[in-house]
Amino acid sequence: MTSRLLITGGTVLAGAPMHGEFRRADLLAEAGRIVGIGTFPPVTDAEMVDATGMLVLPGFVDAHAHLWEASMRGITAEWDLLDFLYGIRFHHASLHTPDDVYAGALAGALASLDAGTTTVLDHMHLPAHAEPGLRAVRDAGIRAVWASAPAAVRAAAAGGLTTDAGGLVTLAVAADEIGNAPWATTRAEYLFARERDLPLTAHLETIWGPVRAPEIEWLHRDGLLGPRQVFSHVNAASEDALRLLADHGAAVVSTPDTELQMGIGHPVLGRAAALGVPAALGSDIQANNGPDLFAAMRLARQAENGRAQRAVLDADGTGGLAGVPMSTREVLHAATLGGARALGLDHLAGSLEPGKQADVVLLRVDGIRHRPLTDPFATVVLHAGPGDVDSVFVAGRAVKRAGVLDGARRATGLVEAAWARLAERMDAAGGRHPHRPADLIARVVAQAAANAPAWA
């Protein structure tokens, strides 16, 4: 197989999405890296791909996903956050075997590729079965930052994985939620990542109400905030707390599908970006929604536009409106280069530029839903979807061509079989939609209070 790839005839988004432009051009890659965007003579020793009539995009970067949960697609569709915590984290997770986790993570990773995502942060918060989850991500061929508990990270490192981004899969630490364990354990997780120069990710600032803990302030006071950290959700954070993240070089990732449904709060994407916090998008859980960053872009953008315009309407009425607060460029940036920056991979991914990895998506825009094509940025964000993804390349290797995804049939069979096993176990253990205890939030709050730092 040749190590050269030449994509011809497409309309390429060359450069950073915030500043680049779509233009007719060819893209040439060698040994997995982009070597040029322009016009090239016929190449005899390259894989030739005709992208005529298509947009050529950088692969999406999904900065927060729990891939293993694809074994339960759709089961949480009517749930709020407490339903999810009890039903999945406290109940259904324990019913998974290593084979179930492998099937879910493989199907989740391949579904991401199918929808145009070439890089994902997989927050593996089921450390008892971390190894099959990691194996599935590697088998899928997606670029991944694989994050789990320190013990699982140690085991993966012993198996040869490092933070060296020369490979497709690199390691990170997934810290437990603040309050789930004694503060000394939380501190040890953050220091474990820092001492080994590993990225760290965690869910942060998701609980609302008078019992909400100032989690960002606690981390700051204990000297635990820093760069190479990406925090998911962060919806309940104050402006001052977000400024602390900006000061320390930490990033945030919004997952609008689950946040808007489950009562996590308004997506923080716009507030964070306005305060200088690197901001990205994620799909979160395929037990609820698809790994579709097209949908995430639309939801995040329009939710932010509505939030920002509400203040104007309240103060000045309709006459005070002056354009749209979040542009299509800005949200496409969050789904590509913004995500890569949040993960520390912007030297490799997130934009189509010479020297970067050839993580490329070919998007069909020749349908009745796309024409006339007056603005390619609007077309990508507002009029396209996973069904328009024709081809996907990761480091120059085709994982989807002409609408056909490698490995899809096998993964579908595995995840169907996993669900059949899980459904039987769920039915025997109280049902697929277990009724949460009435005092669940009181228990969570009491545990968090017991595990707060002694000086809080």
N, C-alpha and C positions, 0 to 999 in steps of 0.2 A: 504493500500500500504506500502511495506517495505521501511525503510529509508536507507537501505544498497544497494549498487550497486557493482557488481563484473564483471569487463570486463576481459575476459580471452583470451589467445591465440594470442594476437596482438603483434606488434612490436612497443614498446612505446618509445617516445622521453622523456626520464627521465631527469629532471633538466633543467637548463637554456639553451635555444637553442644555445647560443654561445659556451657553454662548454659541454653540455650534449651529450649523444649518444643514438642512436636507439638500443634497445635490446628487445629480446623476454621476455615478462613479463606480469603478471596480474596487474590490478589496482583495488584497493578496496577503496570504499568511504562509509562514514557513515554520515548521517544528512547533506549531501551536500558537505562534505569536504573529500579530499583525506587522507586516513590514512596509505596507504602503496602501494609500487610498488615492486613486487617481485613474489614469487610463494606462492600460498595459497591453502590449502585443500578445498574440496567442501564445500560450504556454503549453508545451507538450508533456511536461512531467508533473502536472498538477491535477488534482481533482477539480473539474470544472463544474460550476453550479450557475445555472441561468436564473437570475433574480429579476428578469424583466417584468415590470408592472408591480413590483413589490417594494415595500420599505425595508431597509436594512438597518436594524437597531442593535444597540448593545443589549445583551441578555439582562433580564430583570434581576435585581438583588433583593431577596426576601430575608429581611434581617431578624425575623422572629417566627419560628415554626416549631411545632411539636409533631414531627412526622409520624411517629409510631401510632398516633391516635387516628390515622386513616383507617384502621381496622374497624372503626365504629362510625363511619360516615353518616351524618344526618341525625345521629341519636340525640344530640343536644339542641335541636332546632328550636325548641320551645323553652329553653332553660335560661335562668338568670345566673349570676356569678355564684351564688350560694348553692344553687342546684348543681352547677358544674363541680364546685369544690367537693361536695358530698358524693355526687354520682360518679364522677370520673376519678378524682384524686383519692378519695377515701374508700371507694367501693370497686368500680370496674377495673381499675389499674391492677389490683391484686389478683384478678381472674386471668390475666394474660400470662401465657407461657412464652418461653424464648421464641418458639415458632410463630406465635401470634405477633410478637413485637417485630420480628424480622419481616413478616408479611406486611404489616402496617407501615413500617418505615420504608420498605421498598416501594410499595404502592404510592405512598405519600411523596417520595422523592421523584418517582417517574411522572406522577401527575403534575408536579411542579415543572419539570422539564417540558412536559406536553403543553403547558400554558405559557412557556417562554421564559421561565425562571432558570437561570444558569448558575446562580450562587444562592446558597441558603445558610442561615444560622439555624442549626437543628438543636434546640434546647431539649436535651434528653433528660427529663425529670423522672425517669423510671430506672434509677441506677441498678436495681436488682437484675435487670435484663439489658444492661447497657451494651454488652458485646454484640448480641445479634442486631441491635439497632445500628451500631457503628458498621457492622459488616454489610448491612443492607444499603446504607448510604454509599459506601465504597463501591458496591456492586452496581448501583444505579448509574454511576458515571457523572454525577453532579458535582460541581465545586461546592464544598461545604466547610463551614466552621462548625465543628462538632463539639458541643458543650455539655458537660455532665459534672457530677459531683467529683470532688478531689480523688476519691478512691478509684473511680472509673477512669479518670484521666490518667492516673498513675499506671493503671493496667494497660491502657491504650498506648501510653508512651513506652512501656516495657515491650509492647508488641511492635515498636518501630515508628509510630507516628510522633511527629514533633510539631513545633510551630513554624517550621520552615515552609513557606508558601510555595515551594517548588512542586509540592504534590497537590492533588486536587482537594484532599481532605486534611485539615489542620485542627489542632486542639484548642479548647477554651474551657474555662471553669464556669459551671452553672451553679451559682450560689442559691441556697435555699431562701425562701421568703423570710424577711425579717419578722421575728416573733415565733417562727416554727421551731426554733432551737434556741438554747441559751446564747446570750450575746457573745460569749467566749467562742462558741462554735462559728457564729457568723464572722467574727473577727478573723478566726483562723482560716476560713475559706478565702476571704479577701487577701490576706497575707500570703496564702499559698499561691494564688495567681500572681501577685506582685513579685514574689521571690523567684518565680520561675519565668517571669516575663510572658505570662499567658494572658490573652484577653479574658474578660469576665463578663457574664451576663446574668441578669436577675430580673424577676418581676418586682416592681417598686411602685409605691404610692397608688394602690388600687382600692383601698378601703375608704369610704366616706363616713362622715358623721362626727359627733363629739368625741368618739373614742379613737379617732384616727391618730396614728403615731406619726411624728415628724421624721420619717425614715431618712430622707436626704440629709437633714440637719444632724441626725445621729451619726451617720457615716462621716460627714464632714468633721464633726467634733472629735471623732476617734481617729482622724487622719487616714480614713480608708478610701476616700474618693480619689480618683485619678484618671489619667488617660487609659485607653484600651479597655474602657468599660462601656457597655451598651445596655441601657435599662429599658425594659418593656413596659408599655402602657403609661405610667407616670401621670395619669389623668388628674389625680387629686393634688398634685404638687402646686405649691404657691409660686408666685413670680420670683420671690427671693430664693426659693429652693431651686428653681430652674436656673437662676443666675449662678448658683453654686456649681451646678453641673457644667455650665459654660466656663466658669473660672478654672475648673479642674480638667477640662478637655474631655469630659464624658459625653456620650451620645444617648439619644432616645429613639425608640421605634414605636410607631402607632400601628395598631391593628384594628381598623375602623369597623370591620364586620362584627367581631366579638365585643368590642368596647361599646358600640352603640346598642347592641342587642342586650347584653348581659348586665348593664348597669354599672359599668366600670367608669363611665363618665365621658365627657366630650373629648374626642381625640386631641392630643396635645401638639400635634404636628406643627400647626401654625404658630402657636404661642412659643414653642421651643425655638423654632427657626428664627422668629423675630428677636429672640434674646441671645442669639448666637450659639445655640446648642445644635450640634450636628443632628439632623433629624431624618429618619428613614421610615419605610413602610414594611409591614409584615402581614402574613396570612393567618398566623396563630394556629388554629386547630381545624384539621379536616374532619374531625367528629362533628363540626358545626357547618363549615363553609369550605368552598374549594380553595386551592392554592392559586388564586386568580388575582394577580396584581393589577390587571385592568380594572376589575371591580374595586379593589382597594384604592386605586388612584381616584376613581370617580367619587366614591364615598368620602374619602378624606378631603378632597378638594371642595366638594359642595357642602359638606358639614362645616368646614372652616369658613367658606364664604358666608354661610348662614349665620355663624357665630359672630363674625366680624361685622356683618351688615346689621345685625340686631341692635348693636350699640348705636349705630348711625340712625336707624329708624326710630329708636326710643328718644334720641336727642333732637333730631332734626326732621324726622319724617322722610317720606320718599324723595323729597327735593334735595336731601343731603347726600344722596347716592352719587358716587363718582367712580364708576368702573367696578371691576371685580377684584377682590382682595388677593386671591390666589390664582395664578395663571396656570395654564396647561404645562408650560415649560417647568414651572416650579415643582409641580407634583410629579412630572416625569423624571425630573432630577432626583426626587426623593426615592423613586422606585428603581433608580439605576445608580448613578454616581454617588448620590447621597447615602444610599445603603452601603456601597462599597467603602466610602469614607468612614461610616459608623463602625464597620467591621475591620478597618485597617487594611483594606484590600484595594484601595483606589489606585495603587501603582500597577495593579493587575487587571482590574475589572471595572465595570460601570460606565465605560465610554469606549468608542471606537477610535483608537489613536495608535500610530505606529509605536511598537514596543510593548503594547499591552497584549494580554492573552486574547486569542480569537474566540471570545464568547459572544456569539452572534445569533440574532433571530431574524428570520425572513418572514415578513408579515404581508399577507395578501390583502390588498385594498382595492380589488377590482369588482366587488359586489355592489348590489343595489344599496346596501347600507352605508357604503363608503363614498359614493359618487354624487355630486362632483367633489373632487378632492381640492378644497380651497386652501386648507391649512393642515399640513401633515401632523403638527403637534395636536391639533384638535381631533384629527382623525384617530390618532393612537389613543388618546385619553378618553374621548367621548363616543367614538363610533366603532372601536375594534374590541375584540375579545379573544379568548383562547382558541375558538374555532377558526380564527383567521391565521393562526400560527402555522406556517407551511413547513419551516425547517428550523432546527436548533443545532448549534455547534458549541461544544465546550472544548476549549483549548484546540480549536480547529478540527475536532472530531465530530462527525455527524451523529447525533443521538436521535434526531427526528428528521426525516426527509420526505418531502411531498406528502405531508400529513400522516406519515407512518412512524410511530414511536417504537424504538428498539425495546424489547423486553415487555411490552404491554400485555401480551396474552398470558405470559407466565405469571406476571405480578397480579393480574386480575384473578387468575385461578387461585393463587395463594391467599389473597385477601378475602375472596369469597369463602374459601374453606375456613379461614381464621374466624370470620364472622359467624359461620354456622356453629363452630365450637363455642365461641363466646356467648352467642345468644342462648345456647343450651345452659351454660353455666350461670348466666345472668338470671334466667327464668327460675333456676333452682335456688338462687341465692337472694330472692326477693323481688326480682323483676328488672326490666331494662331501664325503668325510670323510677329508681328508689326514692321514696318520700323522705325528704330531709327532716331531721329532728327540729322541732319548733325552737329549741334553744341553741341552734347551731352557731349563730353569730355570737351569742353570749359565751359559748365555749371558746370560740376563736379569739375573742377579745381577752378572756381570762388567761388563755395560754400565752398570748402576745404580751400581756402585762407581766406575767411571771418571767418571761424571757427578755424583758427590756434591759438595757444596760443599767448597772447599779446607780450610775450618776444621773439617770433620766428623771 
